[in-house]
Every structure is written in structure tokens, then in C-alpha cells.
Amino acid sequence: MIIVIDGPAGSGKSSTARAVAEQAGIQFLDSGAFYRAITLIYIDVNCDRAAFFDALKTYDVTLQFKNGVFHVFLNGNEVTELLREQRVSEMVSEVATINEAREFVNTHLREVVKSGDFIADGRDLGTAVFPDADYKFYFVADIRERARRRFKEMASAGLDADLNQIIANIYERDRKDSSREIAPLRKADDAIEVDTGKMTLEDQVQFVIDQVRH
């Protein structure tokens, strides 16, 4: 079984997916972590696309979900803490528009879900990556609420955070994600839309679980 939650940045996809995985006893797959991981590679090669394509052929991207935390490794080195840095947030949408990058991530995602029941969150899972997913959800929320959540998340992780900068970053990510030619952010026709703006995390988790058990 595969459950997917799509939606814009900060709409509550990842936190809900993690909690549903824990409560339902299924595995969590963070597609955004894949993109952020390869964005680190992109930054490391100074945003040189030719060098980036070569690096994708040699880098080993490994993901582990343990005790409610998604750990990411590049060539055996854990990079989990680096994934939420502002430099990655500002560049990840650009990387997501690169066809070779999307093919790399999608191939890994499809391979991973062959081994059991998963819940995954992203932007184009229900439309492009897993169009035959058993359950599809599309989360939305007001941009200021999404920015507030991301600010709180970064601050709790000890990262420097500026609310106005986060709002600007999310606005730009929305624009890029929705207007890109390859697999743009959009709601799948058969997805259930959920406005999470006034919902608690517990509300969001319970809604998804109720729909799956229905």
C-alpha cells in the first residue's frame, strides 16, 4: 500500500506523514529529503549542471527512518542536519526543475516502495511519481501560517530563522513549483484536499487515518 500527501511547502505534509507512519505501523518516505540531499550535491559542485549529472552517477544516497526521525546519508556520511539550512531551501526548487534530478529521485522512490507499505509526502507524488497510489491527499494552508510553522521548525532545530525571509522563500518556491514545466505542483484529480491552516497536527493525522480505515 502507498499513501501520498502532496502540497506546497509548510502545509504540514511531512509532520503528518511521519505521525501517520508511526501510529499506523507503516513506513515513512520523505521525498523532499531526497531532493534536499541532491541539492547539497548541486551546491557542492558550485551549481555546475554537467558536474552535477556526473556526481549523481557516483553518489550513494541512503535513507533510514528510525524512532520517528528520517536520517539521510551521502556516501555514508549523515547530512540530516544540513538539509534544512537556508542555502538548501533557496536552491531546492531549482534542482527540482532539472529533469535528470527528478528521474534520479523518482527511480529511487519507486524502488523503495516495492518493499512494503509506505506513506510519502511531496509535490507531485499523486500526479507523476505514484499515480496509482491507494490513497492521495493534497494539503493546503495560508502562506503566513506555513511560514510560521517553518520558522518554528528551524528555531527548534537551532537554525537561524527570519520570518520575513521564510515567507519570501516559500512564496518563491510556490511560484517555481507551480509553474515549472516538468511535473508541476498540482492536486491530483482523485486526491482529497485538506486545508490544514486551522488544524492541529493531531487533527491532520486523525483525518488521514480515518480516511484510510474507512
C-alpha positions in Angstrom: 0.0 0.0 0.0 1.2 3.5 -0.8 -0.4 6.7 0.7 0.8 10.0 -0.7 0.4 13.6 0.6 1.2 16.4 -1.8 1.1 20.1 -1.2 3.1 23.3 -1.0 6.0 24.0 1.4 5.0 24.2 5.0 1.5 22.8 4.7 2.1 20.0 7.2 2.8 17.2 4.8 6.0 15.8 6.4 4.9 16.0 10.1 1.6 14.4 9.3 3.1 11.7 7.2 5.7 10.9 10.0 2.9 10.7 12.6 0.6 8.6 10.5 3.5 6.2 9.8 4.2 5.8 13.5 0.5 5.4 14.5 -0.4 3.1 11.6 2.7 1.0 11.8 3.8 1.7 8.2 7.0 3.1 6.8 7.6 6.8 6.1 9.2 8.0 2.9 10.3 11.6 2.7 10.7 12.5 -1.0 11.7 16.1 0.0 14.7 14.7 1.8 15.8 13.1 -1.5 15.7 16.5 -3.2 17.4 18.3 -0.4 20.1 15.7 -0.3 20.9 16.0 -4.0 20.6 19.8 -3.6 23.6 19.5 -1.3 25.4 17.7 -4.1 24.4 20.5 -6.5 25.8 23.2 -4.1 29.0 21.2 -3.6 29.7 21.3 -7.3 29.0 25.0 -7.4 25.7 24.6 -9.3 27.5 23.3 -12.4 25.0 21.1 -14.1 27.4 18.9 -16.0 29.4 18.2 -12.8 26.1 17.6 -11.0 25.0 15.0 -13.5 28.3 13.2 -13.2 28.1 13.3 -9.4 24.6 11.8 -9.4 26.2 8.7 -11.0 28.7 8.2 -8.2 26.9 9.4 -5.1 25.2 6.9 -2.9 22.0 8.4 -1.3 20.8 6.3 1.7 17.7 7.0 3.8 16.8 5.5 7.2 13.7 6.1 9.3 14.4 5.4 13.0 12.5 6.3 16.1 10.4 8.9 14.2 13.4 10.6 12.6 14.3 10.4 8.9 18.1 10.1 8.5 19.8 10.9 5.2 23.3 9.9 4.2 25.5 10.9 1.3 28.3 8.4 0.6 27.9 7.1 4.1 28.1 10.5 5.8 24.9 11.7 7.6 23.7 15.0 6.3 20.3 15.2 8.0 21.1 18.4 9.9 22.2 20.1 6.8 19.0 19.6 4.8 17.0 22.4 6.5 19.7 25.1 6.1 18.6 28.2 4.2 21.0 27.7 1.4 19.4 24.3 0.6 15.8 25.8 0.9 16.7 28.5 -1.5 18.1 26.1 -4.1 16.0 23.0 -3.9 13.2 24.3 -6.2 15.8 25.0 -8.9 17.2 21.4 -8.6 13.6 20.1 -8.7 13.2 21.6 -12.2 16.1 19.6 -13.6 14.8 16.6 -15.4 17.8 14.4 -14.6 17.4 15.2 -10.9 13.7 14.2 -11.0 14.4 11.0 -12.8 17.1 10.2 -10.2 14.8 10.8 -7.3 11.7 9.1 -8.8 13.6 6.0 -9.7 14.8 5.7 -6.0 11.3 6.3 -4.6 9.7 3.7 -6.8 12.3 1.2 -5.9 12.0 1.8 -2.2 8.2 1.3 -2.0 8.4 -2.2 -3.5 9.4 -3.5 -0.1 6.2 -2.8 2.0 3.5 -0.3 3.0 4.5 3.4 2.9 3.3 6.9 3.4 5.1 9.6 1.4 4.9 13.3 1.1 6.0 15.6 -1.7 4.7 17.8 -4.5 4.0 15.6 -7.5 3.7 12.1 -5.9 0.0 11.6 -6.7 0.3 13.1 -10.3 3.7 11.9 -11.5 5.5 9.5 -9.2 2.7 7.3 -7.8 -0.3 8.0 -10.0 -1.8 4.6 -8.8 -1.3 5.3 -5.1 -4.0 3.7 -2.9 -4.8 7.0 -1.1 -4.0 10.5 -2.2 -4.2 13.7 -0.1 -3.4 17.3 -1.1 -2.6 19.7 1.8 -3.0 23.5 1.6 -2.7 26.4 4.1 -2.3 30.2 4.1 1.3 31.2 3.3 1.8 33.1 6.6 0.7 30.0 8.6 3.1 27.9 6.6 5.9 30.3 7.2 5.2 30.4 10.9 5.4 26.6 11.0 8.7 26.5 9.1 10.1 29.3 11.4 9.2 27.3 14.5 10.7 24.1 13.0 14.0 25.9 12.2 14.2 27.6 15.5 13.6 24.4 17.4 16.5 22.8 15.4 18.8 25.6 16.5 19.0 27.1 13.0 19.0 30.8 12.2 15.5 31.8 11.1 13.9 35.1 9.8 10.2 35.0 9.4 10.0 37.6 6.6 12.7 35.8 4.7 10.9 32.5 5.1 7.7 34.0 3.8 9.6 35.3 0.7 11.3 31.9 0.2 8.0 30.0 0.4 6.3 32.4 -2.0 9.1 31.9 -4.5 9.0 28.2 -4.0 5.3 28.1 -4.6 5.8 30.1 -7.8 8.6 27.9 -9.1 6.9 24.6 -8.1 3.6 25.6 -9.7 5.0 27.0 -12.9 7.7 24.5 -13.8 7.2 22.6 -17.0 8.2 19.2 -15.5 5.7 17.7 -13.0 4.4 21.0 -11.6 2.8 21.2 -8.1 -0.9 20.5 -8.6 -3.7 18.5 -7.0 -4.3 15.1 -8.5 -7.9 14.8 -9.7 -8.6 11.9 -7.3 -6.8 13.5 -4.3 -8.7 14.6 -1.1 -7.9 18.3 -0.5 -7.3 19.2 3.2 -6.9 22.8 4.4 -4.6 22.4 7.4 -4.4 26.1 8.3 -6.6 25.8 11.3 -6.0 22.1 12.1 -3.7 20.8 14.8 -1.2 18.1 13.8 -3.4 15.6 15.7 -6.4 16.7 13.6 -4.4 16.2 10.4 -3.1 12.8 11.4 -6.6 11.6 12.6 -8.2 12.8 9.3 -5.7 10.8 7.2 -6.0 7.7 9.4 -9.9 7.9 9.3 -9.9 8.1 5.5 -7.5 5.1 5.1 -9.5 3.0 7.6 -12.9 4.0 6.1 
